[in-house]
Amino acid sequence: MSEWIHAHKELLVYLSMPITSAFVGWLTNWLAIQMTFYPIKFWGIPPYFGWQGIIPRKAHKMASKSVELMTAKLIKVEEMFDRVKPERLAKELAQPMKKVTGELVDEVGRQANATVWDLTPGAVREQIAKQVNHEAGPLLEGTIKELKRNILAVFDLKSLVIKNLTGSNVVLLNEMFQRCGKKEFTFIALSGIYFGLPFGVIQMAQWYFYQAPWTVPVVGVIVGYYTNWLALKMIFRPLREKKILGLVKYQGLFLKRQKEVSREYASIVAKKILSPHQVLENFIYGKAAESFFGVIQSNVIKALAKMEGFAQPILSFAVGSEKYDQLKSLIVKRMNEAVPKYASQVEGYLGEAMDLEKTLYERLSTLPPEEFEELLRTAFQEDEWILILVGSALGFAVGLIQMLFIL
């Protein structure tokens, strides 16, 4: 075997060139993709000796850009919640709230005077609870209207998006880019072979006329550089469809798939980033929780003031204004506790009303190409030079190995 290799060494050298160039092209492009997403956490000796995926490293900045895109081009917070009908939302909450008001009436009665409350006939208690439920509907509806009027103060879209795309949730940011750019990333890897082979053929021709071993790693650098550069270029350029000789149509691969990508992006945002559950959770546990519960509290207190006459059968058991105020505070507290407990009951209606997925898809799919490319370009733009430089370095390393084989 070694004799055969020695006898056909020159032929093998020529054949190795296009094969090696194709391999270098594929390897450098594949590695560029991996370096974009992985590792999730910094690997190496911080802060300079090591690597962290471009997207995980710049997750906060990319999440902020996503918010800018959403709020500037796609949808506004006020618009999202304008579609929610307070009367319908109150109706969705009415059934679970009946249990809350029943328990609340009983607790307030016992707090006021347990002995007298125990002697109160069941029919009277039921009538009180029924009246409370009757008043609870307008209370809920009024609270929801107040929330809508102050939606920018009680709903923090930016913090919700950033929270869901950074920290331990950075894997979702990776997933978003991977799903939206799946075909483009596959193309980047395979294009290394398509572009690498012609470079190898050129290298064969050069070797035929000028057999200098030092040219092999130099070609490796060129292949590593240009296969990465060409792949990125073909994804985003041209922005608009053009024709070669008026016959062959071509356009940046990502731009060409605008409708398909828009559908994927809208699905991810509506189901994993701004889902009804996460929107409600932002109200209840996010930075805006204090404002949110402040609105509920003020509305409950207003309702209690209007219900003084009806509330008297319960609250007359109380002695002194201090105890009366304590009981009102207890009502407010229990209402605030009930919100997180039963919020999930309205998720179905909230998702249906906001209709976020459809809205995002329709608007994103009609964005001008210059604005649409930002969706994926942010994953590469600032660090494209690093990926291209790594491609060149890896091409040089493979070229050195090839040179040693030739020598």
C-alpha positions in Angstrom: 0.0 0.0 0.0 2.8 2.4 0.9 4.5 1.6 -2.4 1.3 2.4 -4.3 1.0 5.7 -2.4 4.6 6.6 -3.1 4.2 5.7 -6.8 1.0 7.9 -7.1 2.0 10.6 -4.7 1.8 13.4 -7.2 -1.7 12.3 -8.3 -2.8 12.1 -4.7 -1.5 15.6 -4.0 -3.6 17.0 -6.8 -6.7 15.1 -5.8 -6.3 16.1 -2.1 -6.5 19.8 -3.0 -10.2 20.1 -4.0 -11.2 17.6 -1.3 -9.2 19.4 1.4 -10.6 22.8 0.3 -14.2 21.5 0.4 -13.5 20.0 3.9 -11.9 23.3 5.1 -14.9 25.2 3.8 -17.4 22.9 5.5 -15.5 22.8 8.8 -14.9 26.5 9.1 -18.5 27.3 8.3 -19.9 24.6 10.6 -17.6 25.8 13.4 -18.8 29.4 12.8 -22.4 28.3 13.5 -21.4 26.4 16.6 -19.5 29.4 17.9 -22.6 31.6 17.3 -24.7 29.5 19.8 -22.3 27.6 22.0 -21.2 27.2 24.7 -24.0 28.7 26.7 -21.7 29.7 29.5 -18.2 31.0 29.2 -15.7 28.2 28.7 -12.0 28.9 29.5 -10.2 31.3 31.7 -12.3 34.5 32.1 -12.4 37.2 30.9 -10.2 36.8 27.8 -8.9 33.3 27.4 -11.9 31.3 26.3 -15.2 31.5 24.4 -18.9 31.9 25.0 -21.5 31.7 22.1 -22.1 35.1 20.5 -25.8 34.9 21.2 -25.6 33.8 24.9 -22.8 36.4 25.4 -24.9 39.2 24.0 -28.3 37.9 25.1 -29.3 41.1 27.0 -28.5 43.3 24.1 -30.3 41.0 21.6 -33.3 40.7 23.8 -33.5 44.5 24.0 -33.3 44.7 20.2 -36.2 42.2 20.0 -38.3 44.5 22.2 -37.4 47.5 20.1 -38.4 45.6 16.9 -41.7 44.5 18.6 -42.7 47.9 19.9 -41.5 50.0 17.0 -42.6 47.9 14.1 -45.0 45.1 15.2 -47.3 45.8 18.1 -47.8 48.3 21.0 -48.7 47.3 24.5 -51.8 49.6 24.5 -53.0 47.9 21.3 -52.6 44.4 22.8 -54.8 45.2 25.8 -57.3 47.4 23.9 -58.6 44.2 22.4 -59.4 42.8 25.9 -63.0 43.5 26.8 -63.4 44.2 30.6 -66.9 42.8 30.7 -65.9 39.5 29.1 -62.8 39.2 31.3 -64.9 39.9 34.4 -67.4 37.2 33.2 -64.5 34.7 32.8 -63.5 35.4 36.5 -67.1 35.4 37.9 -67.3 31.7 38.6 -64.1 31.2 40.5 -64.7 34.5 42.3 -67.9 33.1 43.8 -66.0 30.8 45.9 -63.6 33.6 47.0 -66.5 35.9 48.1 -68.2 33.0 49.9 -65.1 32.3 51.9 -64.5 36.1 52.4 -67.9 36.8 53.8 -67.5 33.9 56.3 -64.0 35.1 57.4 -65.1 38.7 57.8 -68.1 37.6 59.8 -65.9 35.5 62.2 -63.3 38.2 62.5 -66.0 40.7 63.4 -67.7 38.5 66.0 -67.4 34.7 65.8 -70.2 34.1 68.4 -72.8 36.2 66.8 -71.8 35.0 63.3 -72.3 31.4 64.3 -75.8 32.3 65.5 -76.7 34.0 62.2 -79.1 31.9 60.2 -77.6 30.1 57.1 -80.2 31.8 54.8 -79.0 35.2 56.0 -75.3 34.3 55.3 -76.2 33.0 51.8 -78.1 36.3 51.1 -75.0 38.3 52.1 -72.7 36.1 50.0 -75.2 36.4 47.1 -75.2 40.2 47.4 -71.4 40.3 47.5 -71.2 38.2 44.3 -73.7 40.6 42.7 -71.4 43.5 43.6 -68.2 41.6 42.6 -69.0 41.7 38.9 -68.9 45.5 38.5 -65.9 45.6 40.9 -63.9 43.3 38.7 -65.0 45.1 35.5 -64.0 48.4 37.0 -60.7 47.1 38.1 -59.9 45.8 34.7 -60.9 49.1 33.1 -58.6 50.9 35.5 -55.8 48.5 34.6 -56.3 49.2 30.9 -56.2 53.0 31.5 -52.8 52.6 33.3 -51.4 49.7 31.2 -48.0 51.2 30.6 -47.5 51.6 34.3 -48.6 48.1 35.3 -47.3 46.1 32.4 -43.5 46.0 31.7 -43.1 44.5 28.3 -39.3 45.1 28.1 -38.6 43.3 31.4 -40.8 40.4 30.5 -39.1 39.8 27.2 -35.6 40.3 28.6 -36.4 37.9 31.5 -37.6 35.2 29.1 -34.6 35.5 26.8 -31.6 36.0 29.2 -30.0 34.3 32.2 -31.2 30.7 32.5 -33.7 31.3 29.7 -30.9 32.1 27.1 -31.6 28.7 25.6 -34.9 30.1 24.4 -33.0 33.0 22.6 -30.8 30.4 21.0 -33.9 28.4 20.0 -35.5 31.5 18.5 -32.6 32.2 16.2 -32.1 28.5 15.3 -35.7 28.0 14.4 -36.0 31.2 12.4 -32.7 30.7 10.6 -32.7 26.9 10.4 -32.4 26.7 6.6 -29.8 29.5 6.5 -27.6 27.8 9.0 -27.8 24.6 7.0 -26.8 26.5 3.9 -23.8 28.1 5.7 -22.4 24.7 6.5 -23.0 23.1 3.1 -21.9 26.2 1.2 -18.4 25.5 2.6 -18.3 22.5 0.3 -19.8 24.3 -2.7 -17.3 27.2 -2.4 -14.4 25.1 -1.2 -14.3 22.8 -4.2 -13.7 25.6 -6.8 -10.9 27.0 -4.7 -9.4 23.6 -4.6 -9.5 23.3 -8.4 -7.8 26.7 -8.7 -5.2 25.5 -6.2 -4.6 22.4 -8.5 -3.9 24.7 -11.4 -1.6 26.9 -9.4 0.3 23.8 -8.1 0.7 22.6 -11.7 2.6 25.8 -12.6 4.2 26.6 -9.2 4.8 23.9 -6.7 5.7 25.9 -3.5 4.5 24.1 -0.3 4.0 27.5 1.5 1.1 28.2 -0.9 -1.0 25.4 0.6 -1.7 27.0 4.1 -2.1 30.4 2.3 -4.9 28.9 0.2 -6.3 27.4 3.4 -6.6 30.9 4.8 -8.3 32.2 1.6 -10.8 29.3 1.6 -11.6 29.7 5.3 -12.1 33.4 4.9 -14.1 33.6 1.7 -16.4 30.6 2.3 -17.6 32.2 5.6 -17.8 35.6 4.0 -19.7 34.4 0.9 -22.1 32.4 2.9 -23.1 35.3 5.2 -23.3 37.6 2.1 -25.7 35.3 0.3 -28.0 35.0 3.3 -28.7 38.7 3.5 -27.9 40.1 0.0 -29.5 41.3 -2.2 -32.3 42.6 -0.1 -34.7 42.6 -3.0 -35.2 40.1 -5.7 -32.9 40.6 -8.8 -32.5 38.8 -12.1 -29.3 37.6 -13.8 -29.6 38.4 -17.6 -33.3 38.9 -17.0 -33.8 35.1 -16.5 -32.5 33.7 -13.2 -34.1 35.2 -10.0 -32.1 35.5 -6.9 -32.4 37.2 -3.5 -30.8 36.9 0.0 -31.9 33.5 1.3 -33.3 34.8 4.6 -35.2 37.6 2.8 -36.7 35.2 0.4 -38.2 33.2 3.3 -39.8 36.2 4.9 -43.3 34.7 5.2 -42.1 31.4 6.5 -39.7 33.0 9.1 -42.5 35.4 10.2 -44.8 32.5 11.0 -42.1 30.8 13.0 -41.1 33.9 14.9 -44.8 34.8 15.7 -45.4 31.3 17.0 -42.3 31.5 19.4 -43.2 34.9 20.7 -46.9 34.2 21.2 -46.4 30.8 22.8 -43.1 31.1 24.7 -42.3 34.7 25.3 -45.6 36.7 25.6 -48.0 33.8 26.3 -51.1 34.7 28.3 -49.6 32.8 31.3 -46.5 34.9 31.2 -48.4 38.1 30.6 -50.5 37.5 33.7 -47.4 36.4 35.7 -45.8 39.7 34.8 -48.7 41.5 36.3 -48.7 39.4 39.5 -45.0 38.8 40.2 -43.1 41.2 37.9 -41.7 44.7 38.7 -45.2 46.1 38.0 -46.8 43.9 40.7 -47.0 46.8 43.2 -48.8 49.1 40.7 -51.1 46.2 39.7 -52.2 45.4 43.2 -52.5 49.1 44.0 -55.1 49.3 41.3 -57.0 46.3 42.7 -56.8 47.7 46.2 -58.1 51.2 45.3 -61.0 49.7 43.5 -61.9 47.3 46.3 -61.8 50.2 48.8 -64.1 52.3 46.5 -66.5 49.4 46.1 -66.6 48.9 49.9 -67.4 52.6 50.4 -70.4 52.2 48.0 -71.4 49.0 49.7 -71.6 50.4 53.3 -75.3 49.9 53.5 -75.2 46.3 52.3 -72.0 45.5 54.4 -73.6 46.6 57.6 -75.1 43.2 58.5 -71.5 41.8 58.7 -69.5 44.8 59.8 -71.9 46.1 62.5 -70.6 43.3 64.7 -67.3 45.2 64.8 -66.6 47.5 67.7 -65.0 50.8 66.9 -63.6 52.3 63.7 -60.2 50.6 64.2 -61.7 47.1 64.0 -63.8 48.2 61.0 -60.7 49.4 59.2 -59.0 46.1 60.0 -61.8 44.2 58.4 -61.7 46.4 55.3 -57.9 45.7 55.1 -58.6 42.0 55.4 -61.0 42.1 52.4 -58.4 43.9 50.3 -55.8 41.4 51.3 -57.9 38.4 50.4 -58.8 39.9 47.1 -55.1 40.4 46.3 -54.4 36.8 47.3 -57.2 35.5 45.1 -55.9 37.1 41.9 -52.8 34.9 41.4 -54.8 31.9 42.4 -57.5 32.3 39.7 -55.6 34.2 37.0 -55.1 31.0 35.0 -58.9 30.9 34.5 -58.7 33.7 32.0 -55.7 32.6 30.0 -57.8 31.2 27.2 -59.8 34.3 26.7 -56.7 36.6 27.0 -54.9 34.7 24.3 -57.9 34.8 22.0 -58.5 38.5 22.6 -54.9 39.7 22.1 -54.5 37.4 19.1 -50.8 38.1 19.2 -49.5 35.3 16.9 -51.7 36.4 14.0 -50.9 40.1 14.4 -47.1 39.5 14.6 -47.2 37.3 11.6 -49.2 39.7 9.4 -47.0 42.7 10.3 -43.6 40.9 10.2 -44.3 39.3 6.9 -45.0 42.7 5.3 -42.0 44.6 6.8 -39.6 46.1 4.2 -36.5 43.9 3.7 -34.2 46.4 5.3 -36.1 46.1 8.6 -36.9 42.4 8.3 -33.2 41.4 8.0 -32.6 42.8 11.5 -34.5 39.8 12.9 -31.6 37.4 12.2 -28.7 39.8 11.3 -28.3 40.8 15.0 -27.0 37.3 15.7 -24.0 38.0 13.4 -23.5 41.6 12.6 -21.2 42.8 15.4 -19.0 39.6 15.5 -19.0 38.6 11.8 -15.3 39.5 11.7 -14.5 37.0 14.5 -16.3 34.2 12.7 -14.5 35.0 9.5 -11.1 35.3 11.3 -11.6 32.0 13.0 -12.4 30.5 9.6 -9.1 31.8 8.2 -7.2 30.5 11.2 -8.7 27.1 10.9 -8.1 27.1 7.2 -4.4 27.9 7.8 -4.1 25.0 10.4 -5.6 22.5 7.9 -3.4 23.9 5.2 -0.3 23.3 7.4 -1.3 19.6 7.8 -1.8 19.3 4.1 1.6 20.9 3.5 3.2 18.3 5.8 1.5 15.5 3.8 2.9 16.9 0.6 6.4 17.3 2.0 
